[in-house]
């Protein structure tokens, strides 16, 4: 019998929380799946029918080596080719800020799937604000580890920005989790100023009324 506790400790905290939001046996598309860590976990412990898209060929090769169904693809250009309602859940973890058209990507997630689960680093986190205030330079953190001139992150957003976009697009937030710098879940409100200031990263489960 596989040890789920050991497996949970081996994956990122946001991926563990995403896995907890997904029903057993569901059809899952993981966009920007990397080496397939989440898909592997979901297959082992939730028996999902999982598929993945990854931009990096190195990531694709490693995911395939793990026995996963992953292809090379780009969230900005390839999601339009997927039929509507073809998955139960579409996952986009730590990738939204690296897309060229976040709104279009978000709309496609909820066209393809019944639910979308999105996680991202909160640029409104208080340490980022303080760094900018005191040093006048873009912050470097564990979740935003790149220099401004070589970062793949081209659309930074805050929790309030994301919630506002969901409202504009007509997306319902079913569940929202805010994490501190140590990965601990914070009991904060979805829209409150404290969440936008204290959340190091955020995880959302979304749905669109049909």
Secondary structure, DSSP 8 states (H G I E B T S, - for coil): ---HHHHHHTS-HHHHHHHHTS-TT-EEEEET-TTSHHHHHHHHHH--EEEEEES-HHHHHHHHHTT--EEE--HHHHGGGS-TT-EEEEEEES-GGGSS-HHHHHHHHHHHEEEEEEEEE-TT-HHHHHHHHHH-S----SSS-S-TTT-S--S---HHHHHHHHHHHTEEEEEEEEE-TTS-EE---SS-HHHHHH-SEEEEEEEE--
